[in-house]
Structure formats: C-alpha cells, structure tokens
Amino acid sequence: MNPMRWSFRICLLAGFLVCAGLIGFALYAQYVLQMDPCPLCILQRVAFIGLGVVFLVGGLHAPRGGSRWLYVALLVSVALVGIGIAARHLWIQSLPLDQVPSCGAPLGYLLETRASNGGLIHVLLKVLTGSGECARVQPILGLSMPWWSLIWFALLGLWAVLAGLRRTKVMVR
C-alpha cells in the first residue's frame, strides 16, 4: 500500500477522504470542544468542502492523459484560495490587541441581509476583513486552527500535483 504507487483515481479519492475527515474534525471541535467558528473559519470550511467535492468528482471521473491536469489545476486553485483565507486569519491573530478589528455581525445575519449590505461580494469582502472573534487563538496540539488549515491546504494542493504527475499505466494485451 505505497501511496506513491496509487492510481490517479485512488489519490483523488484519498484526498476526498482527508477533506471529509477535516470537516468532521471541524464539526467535532465546534459541537464537542465548544470552539465556535468565526466567519473566516467558516470560509475555510467552505474551501475544504470545495476541495473535497473536486477531489470526489475527479476521483469518480478518473480522466486519462492531459485532461487530468484540469482537475489538478482546479484543486490547486481551491487550495490556494484556502491558503489565502487561512493566511489572512493568521495575520488577524497576530495583530496587537489594540489593532484587532471590532466584532461584526454574525455571518448568518450578513447573508440574510446581503441585499441591503451590497450583495454577496460585499458580504464576502466584509467577512475577509475579519472581526474580533477571528483574533481569538484556541490551540490544538500547539497550533491554532488557521495554522492547521494552512498546513492541510498546502499538503492537499501538493498531493493533487503529485497525483497529476503519476504515469498512466498502459495495459498490453
């Protein structure tokens, strides 16, 4: 069971399972460990869900040849978006207390009133500016959730590239 010998399909399905496990842990942290997610945490979850969906669709489709690079490019793009969100979250957590943005309205409220808040794009931009609850650091095994997210986004993006580099086995009859 050497992961370096797995097929493209198995690699992508394994990536899906990792994403599902990460979302499962996020829900465990929220409901069992009582770690309420801030808006940036929720966006990171959305990025992991997006990554998982692309891994799953790519694994089920299992394209051959050059078309597999479309999935790899999409996976790397989603991973980079996740890295950007996690990096923004880490930057907010690194601010001195007097520079932390004030707490804003909850994400659910912003989405419900998105028409009066300038639409979905303006709501997304408002969320990305961060708020006071995003500055709270709750470590798990010595690292905060955004650090773990950043690490996993980087690993999953790298995993997608390595999966794309695998040779297609040609069956000889």
TORVEXTI-495629 format. One line per 8 residues: number of its first residue (from 1); their letters; for each residue x, y, z of N, C-alpha, C. Coordinates in nm, 4 decimals, decimal comma. Example, Ala and Ser with C-alpha at 12.3 -4.5 7.8 and 13.67 -1.06 7.14 Angstrom:
<atoms>
1 = AS = 1,3190/-0,5690/0,7800/1,2300/-0,4500/0,7800/1,3200/-0,3300/0,7800 ~ 1,2850/-0,2250/0,7080/1,3670/-0,1060/0,7140/1,2900/0,0030/0,7870
</atoms>
This chain:
<atoms>
1 = MNPMRWSF = 0,0825/-0,1205/0,0000/0,0000/0,0000/0,0000/0,0860/0,1255/0,0000 ~ 0,1767/0,1338/-0,0915/0,2621/0,2510/-0,1058/0,1826/0,3619/-0,1750 ~ 0,1589/0,4743/-0,1060/0,0798/0,5820/-0,1683/0,1422/0,6381/-0,2956 ~ 0,2724/0,6185/-0,3126/0,3366/0,6699/-0,4333/0,3066/0,5822/-0,5550 ~ 0,2418/0,4682/-0,5333/0,2072/0,3788/-0,6427/0,0565/0,3766/-0,6700 ~ -0,0187/0,4574/-0,5967/-0,1633/0,4605/-0,6156/-0,1968/0,5227/-0,7499 ~ -0,3094/0,4856/-0,8048/-0,3557/0,5447/-0,9303/-0,4068/0,6864/-0,9045 ~ -0,4255/0,7595/-1,0138/-0,4785/0,8953/-1,0046/-0,6136/0,8936/-0,9339
9 = RICLLAGF = -0,6980/0,7979/-0,9712/-0,8316/0,7864/-0,9117/-0,8223/0,7654/-0,7605 ~ -0,7405/0,6737/-0,7161/-0,7278/0,6436/-0,5730/-0,6697/0,7637/-0,4995 ~ -0,5745/0,8316/-0,5597/-0,5170/0,9512/-0,4959/-0,6237/1,0574/-0,4738 ~ -0,7076/1,0803/-0,5749/-0,8112/1,1815/-0,5600/-0,9178/1,1393/-0,4599 ~ -0,9529/1,0115/-0,4590/-1,0499/0,9652/-0,3601/-0,9921/0,9724/-0,2189 ~ -0,8620/0,9487/-0,2053/-0,7971/0,9640/-0,0746/-0,8002/1,1110/-0,0315 ~ -0,7792/1,2027/-0,1264/-0,7886/1,3454/-0,0958/-0,9277/1,3824/-0,0480 ~ -1,0305/1,3231/-0,1109/-1,1675/1,3463/-0,0665/-1,1861/1,2985/0,0780
17 = LVCAGLIG = -1,1347/1,1799/0,1090/-1,1487/1,1266/0,2445/-1,0792/1,2146/0,3476 ~ -0,9642/1,2699/0,3119/-0,8947/1,3612/0,4034/-0,9801/1,4857/0,4263 ~ -1,0354/1,5428/0,3200/-1,1214/1,6613/0,3344/-1,2434/1,6307/0,4203 ~ -1,3039/1,5141/0,3992/-1,4204/1,4745/0,4792/-1,3804/1,4600/0,6257 ~ -1,2631/1,4024/0,6500/-1,2141/1,3901/0,7872/-1,1887/1,5249/0,8518 ~ -1,1347/1,6196/0,7756/-1,1086/1,7536/0,8293/-1,2388/1,8261/0,8630 ~ -1,3388/1,8127/0,7774/-1,4696/1,8733/0,8066/-1,5305/1,8050/0,9281 ~ -1,5162/1,6741/0,9363/-1,5646/1,6012/1,0540/-1,4993/1,6503/1,1816
25 = FALYAQYV = -1,3671/1,6740/1,1766/-1,2996/1,7248/1,2960/-1,3456/1,8669/1,3281 ~ -1,3684/1,9481/1,2258/-1,4160/2,0849/1,2500/-1,5512/2,0827/1,3210 ~ -1,6379/1,9918/1,2804/-1,7685/1,9794/1,3471/-1,7526/1,9261/1,4897 ~ -1,6597/1,8342/1,5095/-1,6295/1,7839/1,6437/-1,5787/1,8988/1,7325 ~ -1,4874/1,9789/1,6788/-1,4336/2,0920/1,7554/-1,5444/2,1910/1,7898 ~ -1,6379/2,2109/1,6973/-1,7459/2,3060/1,7217/-1,8454/2,2538/1,8247 ~ -1,8906/2,1308/1,8091/-2,0003/2,0819/1,8922/-1,9562/2,0075/2,0176 ~ -1,8377/1,9491/2,0188/-1,7912/1,8759/2,1364/-1,6927/1,9603/2,2174
33 = LQMDPCPL = -1,5959/2,0202/2,1479/-1,4963/2,1021/2,2172/-1,5438/2,2451/2,2413 ~ -1,6631/2,2779/2,1916/-1,7242/2,4104/2,2093/-1,6377/2,5237/2,1528 ~ -1,5733/2,4996/2,0379/-1,4935/2,6017/1,9700/-1,5792/2,6602/1,8579 ~ -1,6500/2,7685/1,8888/-1,7374/2,8292/1,7888/-1,6545/2,8887/1,6752 ~ -1,6921/2,8589/1,5500/-1,6146/2,9105/1,4368/-1,6455/3,0571/1,4090 ~ -1,5418/3,1309/1,3766/-1,5600/3,2696/1,3341/-1,5903/3,2694/1,1838 ~ -1,6251/3,3841/1,1256/-1,6555/3,3868/0,9822/-1,5411/3,3355/0,8932 ~ -1,4165/3,3655/0,9290/-1,3057/3,3164/0,8482/-1,2898/3,1649/0,8614
41 = CILQRVAF = -1,3198/3,1105/0,9787/-1,3180/2,9647/0,9960/-1,4227/2,9004/0,9062 ~ -1,5380/2,9625/0,8976/-1,6447/2,9088/0,8132/-1,6036/2,9131/0,6662 ~ -1,5363/3,0207/0,6245/-1,4883/3,0269/0,4860/-1,3838/2,9196/0,4590 ~ -1,3002/2,8902/0,5578/-1,2020/2,7830/0,5404/-1,2727/2,6481/0,5270 ~ -1,3805/2,6293/0,6023/-1,4591/2,5065/0,5882/-1,5176/2,4960/0,4478 ~ -1,5678/2,6080/0,3975/-1,6242/2,6084/0,2622/-1,5164/2,5701/0,1606 ~ -1,3957/2,6216/0,1797/-1,2855/2,5872/0,0890/-1,2525/2,4379/0,0983 ~ -1,2522/2,3805/0,2196/-1,2271/2,2367/0,2342/-1,3391/2,1555/0,1687
49 = IGLGVVFL = -1,4623/2,2019/0,1816/-1,5743/2,1319/0,1174/-1,5584/2,1395/-0,0344 ~ -1,5238/2,2575/-0,0862/-1,4998/2,2718/-0,2296/-1,3877/2,1808/-0,2777 ~ -1,2806/2,1756/-0,2021/-1,1679/2,0889/-0,2347/-1,2125/1,9427/-0,2348 ~ -1,2896/1,9050/-0,1347/-1,3389/1,7681/-0,1257/-1,4286/1,7314/-0,2423 ~ -1,5140/1,8242/-0,2836/-1,6039/1,7977/-0,3970/-1,5230/1,7769/-0,5249 ~ -1,4220/1,8601/-0,5477/-1,3403/1,8443/-0,6683/-1,2610/1,7138/-0,6621 ~ -1,2064/1,6799/-0,5447/-1,1383/1,5512/-0,5299/-1,2341/1,4361/-0,5630 ~ -1,3560/1,4425/-0,5105/-1,4527/1,3350/-0,5323/-1,4924/1,3239/-0,6795
57 = VGGLHAPR = -1,5267/1,4355/-0,7409/-1,5662/1,4329/-0,8818/-1,4501/1,3845/-0,9684 ~ -1,3305/1,4336/-0,9404/-1,2133/1,3889/-1,0166/-1,1852/1,2415/-0,9955 ~ -1,2026/1,1944/-0,8724/-1,1803/1,0529/-0,8447/-1,2828/0,9641/-0,9124 ~ -1,4069/1,0088/-0,9173/-1,5106/0,9302/-0,9838/-1,4960/0,9342/-1,1360 ~ -1,4543/1,0497/-1,1863/-1,4366/1,0643/-1,3309/-1,3099/0,9931/-1,3775 ~ -1,2025/1,0059/-1,3020/-1,0723/0,9438/-1,3321/-1,0295/0,9657/-1,4768 ~ -1,0084/1,0910/-1,5173/-0,9690/1,1151/-1,6566/-0,8281/1,0621/-1,6848 ~ -0,8009/1,0396/-1,8095/-0,6687/0,9933/-1,8500/-0,5984/1,1038/-1,9276
65 = GGSRWLYV = -0,4680/1,0944/-1,9326/-0,3891/1,1863/-2,0139/-0,3908/1,3288/-1,9613 ~ -0,3935/1,4224/-2,0544/-0,3816/1,5634/-2,0199/-0,5023/1,6215/-1,9494 ~ -0,6188/1,5582/-1,9649/-0,7382/1,6148/-1,9016/-0,7339/1,6049/-1,7496 ~ -0,6488/1,5172/-1,6967/-0,6367/1,5109/-1,5510/-0,5781/1,6400/-1,4953 ~ -0,5040/1,7144/-1,5790/-0,4445/1,8404/-1,5321/-0,5495/1,9487/-1,5094 ~ -0,6669/1,9338/-1,5700/-0,7758/2,0266/-1,5405/-0,8184/2,0127/-1,3944 ~ -0,8281/1,8877/-1,3485/-0,8620/1,8644/-1,2078/-0,7501/1,9122/-1,1164 ~ -0,6274/1,8853/-1,1544/-0,5146/1,9291/-1,0718/-0,5144/2,0818/-1,0613
73 = ALLVSVAL = -0,5356/2,1501/-1,1733/-0,5369/2,2974/-1,1714/-0,6503/2,3495/-1,0838 ~ -0,7663/2,2877/-1,0943/-0,8797/2,3297/-1,0117/-0,8509/2,3036/-0,8636 ~ -0,7952/2,1878/-0,8330/-0,7622/2,1553/-0,6939/-0,6582/2,2519/-0,6368 ~ -0,5555/2,2814/-0,7145/-0,4528/2,3746/-0,6671/-0,5118/2,5138/-0,6498 ~ -0,6012/2,5543/-0,7398/-0,6650/2,6865/-0,7276/-0,7469/2,6969/-0,5991 ~ -0,8267/2,5949/-0,5708/-0,9077/2,5962/-0,4485/-0,8170/2,5921/-0,3255 ~ -0,7096/2,5123/-0,3316/-0,6152/2,5068/-0,2189/-0,5494/2,6429/-0,1965 ~ -0,5167/2,7125/-0,3039/-0,4558/2,8458/-0,2898/-0,5540/2,9462/-0,2295
81 = VGIGIAAR = -0,6797/2,9369/-0,2665/-0,7814/3,0234/-0,2045/-0,7876/2,9944/-0,0553 ~ -0,7887/2,8663/-0,0193/-0,7894/2,8283/0,1221/-0,6660/2,8777/0,1951 ~ -0,5504/2,8680/0,1313/-0,4272/2,9182/0,1917/-0,4377/3,0682/0,2144 ~ -0,4944/3,1393/0,1179/-0,5107/3,2840/0,1331/-0,6020/3,3201/0,2494 ~ -0,7124/3,2476/0,2641/-0,8052/3,2742/0,3750/-0,7381/3,2430/0,5080 ~ -0,6685/3,1288/0,5148/-0,6001/3,0912/0,6384/-0,4893/3,1907/0,6728 ~ -0,4168/3,2371/0,5717/-0,3102/3,3352/0,5960/-0,3694/3,4670/0,6473 ~ -0,4804/3,5084/0,5911/-0,5477/3,6301/0,6388/-0,5895/3,6126/0,7847
89 = HLWIQSLP = -0,6420/3,4957/0,8175/-0,6835/3,4667/0,9536/-0,5635/3,4703/1,0493 ~ -0,4525/3,4125/1,0066/-0,3309/3,4145/1,0897/-0,2799/3,5574/1,1088 ~ -0,2915/3,6388/1,0044/-0,2480/3,7779/1,0170/-0,3325/3,8511/1,1208 ~ -0,4635/3,8286/1,1172/-0,5515/3,8926/1,2160/-0,5166/3,8449/1,3562 ~ -0,4851/3,7159/1,3710/-0,4485/3,6640/1,5021/-0,3153/3,7190/1,5519 ~ -0,2312/3,7656/1,4599/-0,1002/3,8170/1,5011/-0,1040/3,9651/1,5391 ~ -0,2169/4,0317/1,5161/-0,2266/4,1750/1,5458/-0,2243/4,2002/1,6962 ~ -0,1655/4,3131/1,7372/-0,1765/4,3517/1,8782/-0,3239/4,3767/1,9134
97 = LDQVPSCG = -0,3590/4,3589/2,0386/-0,4990/4,3708/2,0809/-0,5633/4,5032/2,0422 ~ -0,4873/4,6122/2,0452/-0,5457/4,7425/2,0127/-0,5721/4,7601/1,8632 ~ -0,5189/4,6704/1,7793/-0,5400/4,6811/1,6345/-0,6366/4,5769/1,5800 ~ -0,6890/4,4921/1,6663/-0,7831/4,3889/1,6223/-0,9143/4,4559/1,5826 ~ -0,9702/4,4192/1,4660/-1,0981/4,4779/1,4258/-1,2076/4,4454/1,5276 ~ -1,3039/4,5339/1,5376/-1,4140/4,5088/1,6307/-1,5003/4,3952/1,5787 ~ -1,5729/4,3335/1,6704/-1,6604/4,2225/1,6304/-1,7728/4,2763/1,5428 ~ -1,7989/4,2057/1,4356/-1,9047/4,2463/1,3440/-2,0274/4,1603/1,3618
105 = APLGYLLE = -2,1190/4,1778/1,2702/-2,2420/4,0979/1,2725/-2,2087/3,9531/1,2380 ~ -2,2861/3,8595/1,2894/-2,2627/3,7183/1,2565/-2,2806/3,6936/1,1065 ~ -2,2113/3,5915/1,0569/-2,2157/3,5597/0,9147/-2,3575/3,5293/0,8676 ~ -2,4337/3,4564/0,9471/-2,5710/3,4242/0,9094/-2,6543/3,5492/0,8862 ~ -2,6393/3,6479/0,9737/-2,7137/3,7730/0,9590/-2,6693/3,8472/0,8328 ~ -2,5376/3,8519/0,8087/-2,4875/3,9205/0,6894/-2,5409/3,8559/0,5621 ~ -2,5487/3,7225/0,5618/-2,6007/3,6547/0,4433/-2,7505/3,6769/0,4256 ~ -2,8246/3,6803/0,5371/-2,9690/3,7045/0,5286/-2,9989/3,8447/0,4779
113 = TRASNGGL = -2,9156/3,9402/0,5137/-2,9386/4,0798/0,4745/-2,8424/4,1236/0,3644 ~ -2,7975/4,0285/0,2815/-2,6966/4,0605/0,1801/-2,7455/4,1644/0,0801 ~ -2,8743/4,1690/0,0516/-2,9256/4,2677/-0,0441/-2,9026/4,4091/0,0077 ~ -2,9266/4,4309/0,1369/-2,9059/4,5646/0,1934/-2,7595/4,5903/0,2271 ~ -2,6767/4,4863/0,2238/-2,5332/4,5018/0,2515/-2,4506/4,5110/0,1237 ~ -2,5143/4,5292/0,0091/-2,4409/4,5473/-0,1155/-2,4202/4,4197/-0,1951 ~ -2,4875/4,3125/-0,1593/-2,4756/4,1873/-0,2342/-2,3748/4,0918/-0,1728 ~ -2,3678/3,9753/-0,2327/-2,2837/3,8681/-0,1805/-2,1347/3,9036/-0,1835
121 = IHVLLKVL = -2,0914/3,9742/-0,2867/-1,9497/4,0112/-0,2972/-1,9108/4,1051/-0,1827 ~ -1,9947/4,2021/-0,1524/-1,9646/4,2944/-0,0423/-1,9659/4,2233/0,0920 ~ -2,0559/4,1280/0,1086/-2,0584/4,0490/0,2324/-1,9289/3,9697/0,2446 ~ -1,8860/3,9075/0,1345/-1,7615/3,8306/0,1357/-1,6421/3,9201/0,1682 ~ -1,6378/4,0380/0,1097/-1,5280/4,1309/0,1391/-1,5296/4,1752/0,2856 ~ -1,6491/4,1960/0,3391/-1,6615/4,2348/0,4797/-1,6115/4,1225/0,5708 ~ -1,6461/3,9988/0,5357/-1,6021/3,8843/0,6158/-1,4502/3,8700/0,6091 ~ -1,3917/3,8907/0,4914/-1,2470/3,8754/0,4762/-1,1677/3,9823/0,5507
129 = TGSGECAR = -1,2314/4,0949/0,5827/-1,1593/4,1939/0,6628/-1,1396/4,1438/0,8047 ~ -1,2187/4,0453/0,8440/-1,2042/3,9859/0,9772/-1,2789/4,0644/1,0820 ~ -1,2867/4,0032/1,1987/-1,3520/4,0695/1,3108/-1,2877/4,0203/1,4388 ~ -1,3329/4,0734/1,5495/-1,2714/4,0442/1,6780/-1,2680/3,8974/1,7137 ~ -1,3747/3,8238/1,6805/-1,3754/3,6819/1,7156/-1,2737/3,6028/1,6343 ~ -1,2289/3,6560/1,5206/-1,1282/3,5880/1,4397/-0,9888/3,5973/1,5032 ~ -0,9705/3,6911/1,5961/-0,8397/3,7094/1,6588/-0,8180/3,6147/1,7759 ~ -0,9225/3,5489/1,8219/-0,9102/3,4576/1,9348/-0,8315/3,3335/1,8913
137 = VQPILGLS = -0,7295/3,2962/1,9693/-0,6467/3,1805/1,9384/-0,6818/3,0681/2,0349 ~ -0,7248/2,9553/1,9783/-0,7542/2,8364/2,0571/-0,6691/2,7234/2,0002 ~ -0,5536/2,6959/2,0631/-0,4617/2,5971/2,0047/-0,5110/2,4528/2,0176 ~ -0,4765/2,3756/1,9174/-0,4977/2,2311/1,9166/-0,3625/2,1699/1,8829 ~ -0,3094/2,0912/1,9745/-0,1755/2,0344/1,9601/-0,0711/2,1420/1,9311 ~ -0,0865/2,2555/1,9964/0,0113/2,3635/1,9876/-0,0077/2,4622/1,8744 ~ -0,0985/2,4353/1,7817/-0,1217/2,5268/1,6699/-0,2682/2,5684/1,6667 ~ -0,2918/2,6912/1,6193/-0,4296/2,7373/1,6064/-0,4931/2,6738/1,4823
145 = MPWWSLIW = -0,6256/2,6782/1,4776/-0,6987/2,6191/1,3642/-0,6530/2,6754/1,2289 ~ -0,6310/2,8073/1,2160/-0,5859/2,8561/1,0854/-0,4497/2,7992/1,0445 ~ -0,3618/2,7739/1,1420/-0,2332/2,7104/1,1085/-0,2566/2,5706/1,0545 ~ -0,3429/2,4942/1,1225/-0,3724/2,3598/1,0748/-0,4363/2,3649/0,9359 ~ -0,5264/2,4603/0,9147/-0,5901/2,4739/0,7834/-0,4862/2,5040/0,6764 ~ -0,3979/2,5969/0,7043/-0,2946/2,6349/0,6078/-0,2084/2,5140/0,5724 ~ -0,1682/2,4385/0,6733/-0,0857/2,3193/0,6501/-0,1604/2,2193/0,5634 ~ -0,2872/2,1937/0,5963/-0,3639/2,0951/0,5204/-0,3943/2,1415/0,3786
153 = FALLGLWA = -0,4209/2,2717/0,3584/-0,4424/2,3210/0,2228/-0,3152/2,3016/0,1402 ~ -0,1998/2,3320/0,1985/-0,0729/2,3153/0,1264/-0,0480/2,1675/0,0946 ~ -0,0709/2,0804/0,1919/-0,0492/1,9372/0,1687/-0,1442/1,8816/0,0633 ~ -0,2701/1,9221/0,0678/-0,3666/1,8721/-0,0303/-0,3382/1,9263/-0,1706 ~ -0,2930/2,0510/-0,1797/-0,2535/2,1052/-0,3097/-0,1341/2,0305/-0,3663 ~ -0,0355/2,0026/-0,2803/0,0819/1,9263/-0,3218/0,0423/1,7840/-0,3608 ~ -0,0479/1,7227/-0,2841/-0,0976/1,5881/-0,3140/-0,1619/1,5849/-0,4529 ~ -0,2385/1,6888/-0,4868/-0,3031/1,6942/-0,6184/-0,1978/1,7001/-0,7294
161 = VLAGLRRT = -0,0941/1,7801/-0,7091/0,0118/1,7902/-0,8105/0,0833/1,6564/-0,8248 ~ 0,1162/1,5927/-0,7126/0,1826/1,4622/-0,7193/0,0938/1,3581/-0,7870 ~ -0,0363/1,3647/-0,7622/-0,1287/1,2720/-0,8286/-0,1276/1,2949/-0,9792 ~ -0,1217/1,4207/-1,0202/-0,1192/1,4525/-1,1628/0,0077/1,4068/-1,2312 ~ 0,1159/1,3982/-1,1564/0,2440/1,3564/-1,2138/0,2555/1,2056/-1,2301 ~ 0,1628/1,1312/-1,1765/0,1685/0,9854/-1,1876/0,1513/0,9425/-1,3325 ~ 0,2234/0,8397/-1,3663/0,2142/0,7875/-1,5035/0,0881/0,7030/-1,5167 ~ 0,0271/0,7123/-1,6313/-0,0875/0,6282/-1,6606/-0,0345/0,4921/-1,7035
169 = KVMVR = -0,0843/0,3875/-1,6421/-0,0399/0,2528/-1,6784/-0,1052/0,2125/-1,8092 ~ -0,0248/0,1668/-1,9011/-0,0745/0,1207/-2,0289/-0,0845/-0,0313/-2,0224 ~ -0,2034/-0,0812/-2,0465/-0,2243/-0,2259/-2,0424/-0,1946/-0,2848/-2,1794 ~ -0,1099/-0,3850/-2,1840/-0,0739/-0,4510/-2,3083/-0,1503/-0,5831/-2,3153 ~ -0,2143/-0,6067/-2,4282/-0,2910/-0,7313/-2,4436/-0,2167/-0,8294/-2,5263
</atoms>
